[in-house]
Amino acid sequence: MVTGGGSPPPPPAAGPGRDGRSSGSRPGGSGWCRRRRGAMGPRRLAPGGSPLVLLLLFFVAGVRPGWALQDVTAQLFGDQAFGTVAAFGDFNSDKQTDIFVLRGGSELIIFLADQKEPYFKPKVSLKLKSVITSVVPGDYNGDSQMDVLLTTRPQNQTNVALSVFIFWGDNQSLDSSRNFTLNETFHDEPLIMDFNGDLVPDVFGVPTESEKPKILIGRDLTWHAGPDTQGKMYKPHSHAFIDLNNDFTADLFLTTVSSNEIRFQTWVNQEGNFSGPTYTNKPTDVKIVGQSVFADFDGDGQTEHLLPACYDEACQRSVIYLSEPQLGKWFPVLQDFTFRGTLWGFVPYSQTSAAFSVPITLHIGDYNMDGYPDALAILRNTSGSNQQAFLLENVPCNNASCKSVRRMFKVHWDVSDLNQIEGAVVATFFDIYEDGILDIIVLSNSSKKNLAIHALKNNFEADAYFVKVIVLSGLCSNDCPRKITPFGVNQPGPYIKYTTVDANGYLKNGSAGQLSQSAHFALQLPYNVLGLGRSANFLDHLYVGIPCPPGAKTIRKQEWTAIIPNSQLIVIPYPQDTPRSWSAKLYLTPSNIVLLTAIALIGVCVFILAIIGILHWQEKKADDREKRQEAHRFHFDAM
């Protein structure tokens, strides 16, 4: 265990992993850190290194392929690969992330992670009479057991108010008779946030009979007035609870509409109270606005606002903008959606359509671990003949329009397996094997009643590193029910930032917010995977901050130093108001560089032993020859 600013512990003992490869042991005995699937290339050696070592490393590196995807749907789900993936979370506290799936519109099934194929099995189910529109796991009563919040609407009614239910969990099942029904209905899906900084999720939304937001405070489940917002909330909204001013305390971002113009409001969290707002207007040249998403796009340690949009109502011309509040401008980071003479664009959202439809959105993740977040997007051929999921890679800017932000998105048009999925409607990142490499899950239309689920393993291979961080509530770190410490109860609001030195000696930063959005199939993971690029250096500093309660005079954040790359850090902020006492458990994910180093070391040892053996054999031959000569020598003393 690492406490305060101490050094990280040694790596755990290896054991069998879920995918049949070696792994570090998770707390509680299950496989937590899995061996990486060939993601590490050869590490550079210092000048003067052994030629044999260099030869071995370059040989192994030379025969390995680059990045590709592999369809592993059957290994993960067997014959159960259908339904709508709605959320992720560790429901049964076994330190493995489970998948929440909707089927038939009114049934929730939780696929629990397992050590044997299929690796995700449908074990927990809940069936309602109404249509389930969203699923948000979390601990809503502060007992450190994962509960599930559902929003529902009546059958065959698409434009009615949403009802909200919270079903209480007990680590193993969901009982339809054990639930809490909110006495308010909502215009739109609520945002799950930590409004009062007690690390128990709260529910933020606009009741049907009001235009002002209200907040259901978790644990005591009472209603409180929200910020005095101006204008109506835009529907479908893209509200967020994330640090936007780099003070490690989550702020409140709202999407509103006034005089038919979309405006973004930012309420800054100061001493636990939300002050403001400051306003940002949408880009003036766009007609359709998608879901705002947030990421450290340019790797400067600060969160940027990304906005997918369309220049026309039919989305014949699409764009992705990045907001620079300091300059008060929007900069396009992707405008070219043409491939081989065919124009592609985003898919407009239709609330009244009978087919499954979601708002235009980007799902963010660093698939190549270079320290710059990439994205997945659903695009359709503007002729209407095809609709697919595409990977948008974060690359250096190569045109004048994005020069100020230095980075841009590049569409990967030809990616095996990903492009073969026709009729894709949702694509998101997910760490299938818990090894720090982000894989991909795609939902597509099928002939069945439900969507088809496709799981694609990321076989990315490069000399790149990562750190995986999850921040817990710490509410029962010393005394948990059933003596089970929950390491995965979804916690909105924590903010993570690191600083390190890259391979060229330059300072490198990165940051991310945990579970900042929860509505309209945000599909955010309960952890953050931060790419470190090709630098194998220790992380010089890793900072973690959590939301502050009202009246707080100091920001609640803690710093850890010398964090090992390719590791998973589980932060337990307990006691909440004493950051120096927070603890962090670090689990090391061994990579192929360990195997390569071992092979090189064994090769050197065998080489040296061979030389020693040859010299010993030559010396023995010389001794035998000398003895024979001595035996045949004439001894004059004997005469």
N, C-alpha and C positions, 0 to 999 in steps of 0.2 A: 504493500500500500504506500502511496505517496501522500504525505500530508503537508499542508502549508506550501513552502517553496522547496521541499526536499527533493532528493533524486529519485528517479523511478526505480521500482523493484526489478529484480531479475526476471527473465521470461519464465512462464510456467512450464511444467513438464508437458511433453507431447502425448497425445492420445489419438484414438481414431476419430475422424471427423464425419460429418454427415455425407460428404461426397466420396468417402472411402479413402481420403488422403489424411496425412497427419495433421494434427491441430493442437493448439494450446488448449488447456482445459478451462472451461468456463467455471465461475463460482457455482457451487452446487452440483458439480459433476458433469454437466452437459457440455458439449463442445462449443466454446465461445469464439475462439479465434482459429479460423481455418487456414490451412496452408494456402498461400496464394497460387493461382493457377497459371504459372509461367509468366507472371506480370513483370518480373524483374529481369532486366538485362544485365550484362556484365558491368561491374563497377570499375571505373578507371583505377589503374595502379600507379603508384608513385614511380618516378623515373628510377631505373636501376632494379626494377622488379624482375623476378625470375622469368626467363624466356619461356620455360615450360608452362608456368602459370598463364602467361599471356597467350600462348598457343592454345591451351585448353579453353580459356574463356572466349577467345575469338572464334574457335571452332564451334563451341556450343551456341554462341550468339549467331553465327553465320547460317546455321541450319534451321533457325526458328522463324516462323512466319510473322507477319505484321498483325494489325488489328483486324478482327473479323467477329461476326456473330455466329452463334451456334444455337439452333432450336433445341431446347431442353424441356419443352412443354410436357411431354409424356413422363419424363423423370420426375417432374415437380407435381403434376396433378393427376397423372394416370388418365382415366376416362372421365374425370370430373372437371375438365378444362372449359367450363362455360359459366356464364354469369357476368356481373358487372363488378369489377374490383373498385371498392368504395373507400377503403382506408387501410392503414397499417398500424400494428401495435402488438406488444407482447401481452396477450390476454391472460395466459396461464402462468406468468412469472417464471418461465423456464429459460430465460435469457436468450430466446430466439424470437424473431419478429414474425408474427402471424399475419394472415391476410383476411380482411373482411370483404365478403362477396355478397351481392344482392342477386336474387333469382326470382323470376316470375313477378317482379315488381313489388311483392309484399313479403318476401322471405329473406331473412339475413342468415347467412352461413359463415361461420368462422373456420377458416382452414388453419389448423394448428401445425406448426413446423415439427417435423419428425426427423429421426436419424436414419430411417430406411425409406427406400423408394415405395410409393411416391412421397416426396419430401414434404408435401403439404396435403393434409388429410382433413376432410370436412367432419369436424367433431362436435361443434356447437351450433345450434340453429334456433331461430326465433321467427315465428310466422304471425303476421298481423292481418287484419281485414282491410287495411288501407294501403296505399302505395307509399313505399319508402323512397324518399328523394335524396337523403344524405345520411351519412354515418360518421360520427365523430367520437372515437374512443377517448377516455380520460377518467381521472379520479374526481368525480364531482361532489363527493361527500367527505373527502379527506381521510378515508380509511385505508389508503394505499392499495386498494383493489381496483382493477380496471372496470369501469362502468362504460356504458355505451349510450350516447345521445343519438336519437333518431328524429328526423323531421319527416312528416307524412302529410298526405293529402288524400281526399276521397278518390275512389276508383273512377276513371273516365272523366275527371275534372282537372284540367291543367292550369286553370287561371283562378285558383281559389287560395285562401289563406292557408298557411302551413301550421300544423300542430306539432308540438315538440314533446317528446317523451324521453325520460332518462331511465334506463333499465339497470338495476344494480347488479354488479358482478360479484362472484365469490371465488375467482381464479379458475373455476372449472365449468361453470354453466351460466346461462341467462334464464331467469324465470320470468315469464310474461306477467305473473301475478305480483312480482316485486318491482314496481316502477313508480316513478314520479311524473305526473302530468302537469306541464306548465299551464297556468290558468290564463295565459295570453296566447293568441295566435299571431303569426308574423307575416309581413308582406313578402319577405325573402328569407333565405336560409341565414341563420345567425352566424356571427363570428365568435369563436371560442378564444377567450383571452384571459389574462390574470389581472383584472382591473385593480384589485386592492393589494396585490403583492403578497398574498399568503400562500402562494404555490398551490392553490386549489383552483382549477379552471372555472371561469365565470362565462355567462352567456350574454352576448351583446346583440341586440336587434331592435327593430322598430315594430311595436305592436300594431295590429290591424287598425285599431281605433285611435291611432296617434301618428303624428309626423316626427316626433322626437324619440330618439333611441332610449331604451331602458336596459338595465343590466340586472340579470339574476345572479346574485352573489353565491358562489359555491359554498358548500358545507352547511350554512344555515338556510339556503334556498329562499332568500328574500329579495324583493325588487328594490332597486335604487335608480335614481335618475341618472342618465348619462350626460355627456357633454352637451352644452347648449348649441347644437349644430345649426347652421343656416342652410336652408334649402332641403329638398327631399333627398333620401338615399336613392342612388341609381340602382336599377334592377336590370340585369343581374349584377350585383356589386362585386368589388374586388377589395374589400376592406382587409387591412393587415395590422398585425401587432408586432412591430419590429423596431429596433433601434435605427433611427434615421439621422441622428446628429452625433454619432460616435461617442456617446457617454456611457455605453453599456447598460442603459435602461430602455426598455421597449417603449416606443411611442405608438400613437394610434393614427393610422392612415385610413381615411374614408373616401369613398367614391360618391359624389353627390351630383344632383342636377338642378340647375336654376335657370329659369327662362329658356328651357330647352337646350341649355349648354352644359356639358359635363365639366365639373370642376373637382379637383382633388384637394382634400383638406388634410393637413398634418397637425395633429395635436401633440405637442412635445410634453413628455413626462418630466416635470420639475418637482423634486421633493415628493414624489408620489402623487402629484396632482397634474391633470392634463390641462395645459394652458394653450391658448391660441384662439383660432387656428391661423395657419398660413395657407394661402391658396395657390394652386397651380392650375392653369387652364389647359385643356387638352390641345394638341397641335391643331392649328387652325385649318389645315388642308385635309383633314381626315373626316369621313362620314360615319364610319362604324368603329367603335372602340372596343377592344377586347379586355381581357383580365390583366390588371397590373400585376407584375411579379417583381421580386426584389432579389438582388444578388450583388456580390462584389465583382462587378463585371470586368473592371480593369485591374484588379489585383492591387488596389491601393489601401486596403483595409477598411474601406467605407462602403456602405450599402448604396447601390444605384437602383433607380426606378426604371424598369423596362416596360414598354407598352406595345403590344401587337395591335395593328389597326389596318383599316382598309380606306383607300381614297374614294371609293364609290360604294353604293348600296349593295351591289352584287359581288363585291370583293374580287373584281377582275384585276385590280391593282392593289397589292398588299405591301406592308412596310412594318418594320419594327423600329420604334423610337427609344432613345435613352434620354432621360431628363437630367439636365445639369442645373440644379437650383441656384448655384452661385452665379451662373451666367444668365439664368432665366430663359433658357432656350431648350428646345428639343433637337436632338441630333439623330439622324437615321443610321442605324447600325446594320440594316439589311434592307435593300430595295430590289435587288436582282433576283427574281423568282422565275427566270427563264432557263429552260434546259432543252437543248437540241431543238430549238425553235418552238417549243411548247411552253405556254405561260401557265404557271401554277399560282395558287393563292389560298388564303385562309378560308375556312368553311363558316359562313355566317350562322349565328345561333338562332334557333327557332323554338320558342317556348310552346307553341301550339302544334308543332309537328307530331305526328303519330310515331315517327321514328325517333330513336335515341339521339339527343342533341345536347351538346355542352357548349358553353361560351368559348370564344376564341381565347386560347391560353397557351403559354409555354410552360413546360415542366423542366425545371433547372437541375443540373447535375454535372459534375466534372468527370466525364467518361474517360478521358485520357490522362487525368491526374497531373496536368501541367500547371495547376494553380489558377486557371481561368475557367469559370463555369460555362458549360455548354448547355444546349437546350434540345428538347424534343418538341416537334410541332406536327399537327395534322394539316396537310395541304391537299387540295384537289385540283385536278386539271380543270382549267376554266371552261373547257368544252363540256365538262360534266361527265366525262367518261371514266374517271378513276379518282380514288381518294386514298391516300397513303400516309404513313408516318415517316418523317424525315428527321435526320440528325443535323442540328445546326452547330457547327464547331466555332468556338471563340478563337479568332485568329487576329494577328496584327492588322491594323487598318491599311488599306492600299488605295484609298481614294480621298479626295479633299473633304467630302461631306462628314466623315467621321474622324478627321484629323485631330480634333480637340479631345476626343475620348480615347484615341490611340488604338482602340480595338473594334472589331466588327464580327458579325456572324457570317459563316460560309456554309451553304447548304451542301451536304453530302448526298448527291443524287443517286449514286450507285453504291448501295451497301447490301451485301448478300443477306438473305433471310428477311431483313427488315422490309425491303422493297417488294418482297414476294407476298406480303400480307395485303390482300385487297380489301377495300371497304373499312380501313382502320378509322376508328372514331376517337380513341384515347391512347396516348403513349406516355409512359412515365418511367423513371429510373427506380430500381430496387436492388439492394445488395442481396442477391439470392443465397449465396453461400457464406454470408457473414465474413467476408475476407477483405473488405475494403475496396473492392472493385464494383462499380455500379453497373448492373445488368439492366435489361429493358423488359418491361411488360407492356404488351399491346392488346387492346380490345378491338375486335372487328365485328361487323355485321355478319350474321350467318343465316342459314335457312331455318334455324331453330328459333324458339321463342326468346332465347337469351343470346347475349353476345358471346363470341368465342374468345378465350383467353390464350394468348401466345406468350411464352417465356423464352427470351433470347439471352444466352450467356455471353458476356463480354470477354472475348479472348484477347483483349488488348495486351500487347507485350512491348514494353519499353523500359528504359532505365529511369523509372519514375517512382515516386514515393507518395505516401498519404498519411494522414492522421484522422481517425474516426472518433468523434466526440458525442457523448450523450449526457445531458444534464437531467438529473432526477429531481424529485421534490424533497427527498430526505425526510419526509414526515414521520417515517417509522424506522429510521436507520438502526435504532437500537432495540426496538420492541415491535416487531411486525406480527400480524396475525398468522397463525400456523407456523411461525418461525421461518417464513418465506420472505426473503428480501426482494421486493419487486424492482428489477433493474430496467423496466421498460414502460412504466406507466407514462403515457404521453403527456408532456409538459410544455405548454405554449409560453413563449416569451424570452427564454434565456438567449444570450448573445455570446458568440465565441469569436475570438480574434487571435491570430498568431503572428509572430515575427521570426524570421530566420535569415540565413545568408544563402544565396543561391550558389551554383557551381562556379560562377564567375566572380564571387566575392561581393555581390551587390545585395543590399537589404531587400528582403522580400516579405510582403504582408499578405494576409488573407483573412476574411471574416465571413460569418454566416449567422443567421438567426434560426432558432429552432421552432418549428411548427408555427410560423407566422400567419398562415392562412388556413382556413378549414372549410370554406363553403365551395359549392359548385365543382366538386371533384378536384380539389386542390392536390390531393394525393401526395402530400408531403410526408417525408419519412420522420420517424421519431428520433433520428440522429442526424448528424452532419458529417459527410465525408469531405475533407479538405485536401485537395491535391497540393503537393509540395514541389512538383517538378522533378528535375534530375539531381537535386541536391540531397545527398545522404547525410547532411549535417543534422545534429540535434536541433530541435526547435528551441531557439534562445528563450522565447517567452510565449506562453499561452495564457490568455486572459479569458475568464468566464464571468459574466454578469447576469444577475437575475432582476426581475421587476421589483420596484421599491414600494413599500406601503405608504399611505398618505401621511405626510408630515415627516418623512425620513430626511434627515440632514446630511447623510452620507450615502454615496452610491455603493450598492452591495456587489462587489466584484473581488475576485481573487486571481492571483498570478501563480503559475507553475513554470519552472525553468527546466531546461535540459530534458525535454520530452523526446523519447526515441521515435524515429520515423517508423512507418508501418506498424503502428500500435493503435489500440483502441483505449480511449480514456473515458471512464465512467465517473462523472463528477457528482458528489453527494453534498449539496449545500446545507449542511446541518452543523450547528444552529444557523438559522437563516441570517440573523443579524450579526454574526461573528465570522466574517469571511476567513479569518486566520485559522479557524477550526474546521473549515471545510476539508473534506478528504477526496481523494481521487484514486481510483483503482485503475491500474494500467496493465493491459494485456498485449503482449507482443505477437504480431502475426509474422512468422518466419516466411521468408521469400526464397526464390530459387537462387539468390545470391549466396545464401547459406550453403546450399547443396553444391554450387559451383566452387565455392571456397574450399569446402571439404574435399571435393574431387581433386582440386589443384594441390591441396596440402598432402593428400594421400599420394598423388602422383609424384610430388617432390620427394616424399619419404621413400617411396618405392625406388625412385631414381638413385637416391643416396645409398639405400640399402644394396642396390645392385652394384654400385661402384665399390662399396665396402666388400661385398661378396667376391667380386672379381679380384680385388687386391689381395684378399685373404687367400683365395684359391691360387693366385700366382706366387704368393709367399710360401704356401705349403708345398707347391711344386719345387720351388727353389730349395727348400729344406730337404725334401726327399732326394733331390739330385745331389746335394752336398753329402748326405748320409751314404749314398751309393759310392760316391767318389772316395769317401773316407774308408769304406769297407774294402775297396780294391787297392788301397794304398799299401805299398811295401813298408813294413815296419822294421827298420834297421836295429832298433833296440831289442828286438826279439832274437837276433842272431847271437 
